[in-house]
Amino acid sequence: MRTLSLSLPSPPNLASPSSSPKGLLSLSRSFSIPQLRKAISTLDITYRPHDDTRLHLLNSSILLKACIRSRNFELGKLIHRKLIESGLELDSVLLNSLISLYSKCGEWETALSVFQSMGNNIRDLVSWSAMISCFAINNMEFDALVMFLDMLEHGLLPNEYCFTAAIRACSNARYVSIGHAIFGFVLKTGYFDSDVCVGCALIDMFAKGGSDIESARLVFEKMRERNIVTWTLMITRFAQLGCPGDAIDYFFRMLLSGYKPDRFTLTGVVSACAELGWLSLGQQLHSWTVRSGLASDVCVGCSLVDMYAKCSADGSVENSRKVFDRMPDHNVMSWTALITGYVQGNGQDQEAINLFYDMIQGHVAPNHFTFSSVLKACANLPDSRMGEQLHAQTVKLGLSSVNCVGNSLVSMYARSGRMECARKSFDILFEKNLISYNTLVDAFAKSFNSKEAFEFFHEIEHTGVEVNSFTFSSLLSGAASIGAIGKGEQIHARVLKSGFGSDLCVNNALISMYSRCGNIEAALQVFADMGDCNVISWTSIITGCAKHGFASKALELFYEMLEAGVMPNEVTYIAVLSACSHAGLINEGWRHFNSMYEIHGVVPRMEHYACMVDLLGRSGSLSEAIEFINSMAFKADALVWRTFLGSCQVHGNTELGEHAAKMILEQQPDDPAAYVLLSNLYASEGRWEDVAAIRKNMKQKNLTKEAGCSWVEVENQVHKFHVGDTSHPEAEKIYDELNNLALKIRKIGYVPDTDFVLHDVEDEQKEQYLFQHSEKIAVAFALISTPKPKPIRVFKNLRVCGDCHSAIKYISLVTGREILVRDANRFHHMKDGICSCHDYW
């Protein structure tokens, strides 16, 4: 009989052939990698009739398990080849180990062939459990569940390991219902209380498979035995499923229970701090990682990079960069975390792209998450060439069909108005999910293609994909962005019909839609009818009132919010400060700015400082505004200086305006807005040589300003106009109406303000230019296209000019029509020659 001779190296304490099996098993845990290699290399097949075959198989099993434990799969395969060459009849222990070996290295076909080669007399519960686990960990959930049922049909009852593998196969939305049935089986057989692994698998099944964090919590609370893995799993799932507060609570409970967090625990709880914006606790956890020697761990480092980026009060990624630079090793996750931090920061998209280049040069291959983030940065840049190059790269790497990459591509092309490319990016997605559909719906809606958005919405319904509250919210957001109130009202009706009328997310979107479309009364009604309101609901209605110039109502709602026990957040205070700014309530603004941290713990961010600069600048207190900027706790960014530059233009202060422009261009050398604002300031003073110099500089840098446009919705169709636009089919009638309006409003006192013509031409030509502004064209079109009682709602992407503001007030008087104009800053309700802003905007 051919036998296998296994000769092991002889380090100190090496067990002899006569050692007990227990001693041999303990030996398998003490092999170093060199010892393991030497032991396997000495495997020798010889004819030794008197050798103990059982002992040779046992020694082979020890070495094979050592290979699996150390993940030296190639050495394990070498043992398998030698076993095949030996001709020995392998026992179930070795065969089960071989199934485990090939399972863990991803070769499920070989694992299955080993399992199938075993006769029913050799297969045991371990064999079945190993094969079920093999399918489960190789993303073959269906095969795992079929194998589980086959095992039951063969009369075997599962143990805790088998249950763990089967439940793992149900940790997805497709099979979670089967997991519930297996859970009942677990309870009946009594294994729920017998093993921690079963409990962990059930937690994951409920959390990952059904997003049912409450059932996962119940499983955890009912477990008699817990370990660090169990606590960490709960903390991680809480953080991932939008319950960061619970994640932190469980972290403290874990500490009180005497467990010491490991790198996975700290990664989860730091991520929870990032979602909550809890910088102080995040810093304490950072200190803990340093003291415990885990700061160099790549997973912990990634979570710290993300935490500092999300918790930064001024949008800075300075601390994130420090953490990143101190990490001894970087992988794709750490690079992606920092790139994402730059993308999330204000105006740091170019830095994100530069970092992406550094990553490539460091020979770290980007993954789909990296491309998703850097494509978002490209979407924010005026030059689309970089985005196109990255798109080509994703195609080469086979990543363009991955959902998160495809969604970013759709968004990027939609931002630049290239809807055909956006649609193509959507069409090639390998597996379209609801997020993919929502992304394209939102893209269509925001690109003035409201008709296509609704057609695509119907297409979604025909595909059988069940729309959710986010779909409706996306459509409402799209309607709001272009002021399509007719479409918004249709969506509202569809919401009620679909049973989403009480959905909090949808109602918040309705408030925003109505207020942004000019119907603040309807927004207030939606808010009043809501049974449950959260901070977003309150903030949305306060923002709406502020944008419409109803500062008193906005502040009244803010005080009602506080009385209702709802804590304001950073966005709420932006709305409150904006309300004060639009109404010139300087003292009130100072009071809220100074108390936001003292009373509610809201740390002022860059946006809050920008609001205060706007408040002071609008009122003409430019010196006080510049003093405020210089006293800020951190360096003012381009947003603050851009806000100040706008105020300098309004009040004609060239000296301070030049200083503001300089500060902007130091931070953002290619920002066209700074050049345009400064050019307008020079033009208002007749400094045409300086205007020409700026325009020449912009041309050399290939910078273009955003073209002004206005639009109006008539009969559910959006009509868009640019300055001097003659492309509309009704252009002749529009300009006839403009001429008639010009004659009528001149008779009652309108005088063209040619200071708003930023071109060096004759006064007569300046007056002609004034009446070719896009907002006047839109108003004229609405007047000839809508019946008299209906309010006219005109929308503009830039700030309405002073002459248009004056002219439209007069037009509202001579026509008897209520005209609402929404510009980049706020709403102007004009009726009977009076504007709601009282000429303060």
ABEGO torsion letter per residue (X at the ends): XBBBBBBBBBBBGBBBAABBAAAAAAAAAABBAAAAAAAAAABBBBBBAABBAAAAAAAAAAAAAAAAAAGBAAAAAAAAAAAAAAGBBBBAAAAAAAAAAAAAAGBAAAAAAAAAABBAAABBAAAAAAAAAAAAAAGBAAAAAAAAAAAAAAGBBBBAAAAAAAAAAABBAAAAAAAAAAAAAAAAAGAAAABAAAAAAAAAAAAAAAGBAAAAAAAAAABABBBAAAAAAAAAAAAAAGBAAAAAAAAAAAAAAGBBBBAAAAAAAAAAAAAAGBAAAAAAAAAAAAAAGAAABAAAAAAAAAAAAAABAAGBAAAAAAAAAABABBBAAAAAAAAAAAAABBGAAAAAAAAAAAAAAAGBBBBAAAAAAAAAAAAABABAAAAAAAAAAAAAAGAAABAAAAAAAAAAAAAAGBAAAAAAAAAABABBBAAAAAAAAAAAAAAGBAAAAAAAAAAAAAAGBBBBAAAAAAAAAAAAAAGBAAAAAAAAAAAAAAGAAABAAAAAAAAAAAAAAGBAAAAAAAAAABABBBAAAAAAAAAAAAAAGBAAAAAAAAAAAAAAGBBBBAAAAAAAAAAAAAAGBAAAAAAAAAAAAAAAGBBBBAAAAAAAAAAAAAAGBAAAAAAAAAABABBBBAAAAAAAAAAAAAAGBAAAAAAAAAAAAAABAABAAAAAAAAAAAAAAGBAAAAAAAAAAAAAAGBBBBBBBBBBBBGGBBBBBBBGBAABAAAAAAAAAAAAAAAAAAAAGBBBBAAABABBBBAAAAAAAAAABAAAAAAAAAAAABBAABBBBBBBABBBBAAAAAAAAAAAAAAGBBBBBBBAABBBBBBGGBBAAGGBX
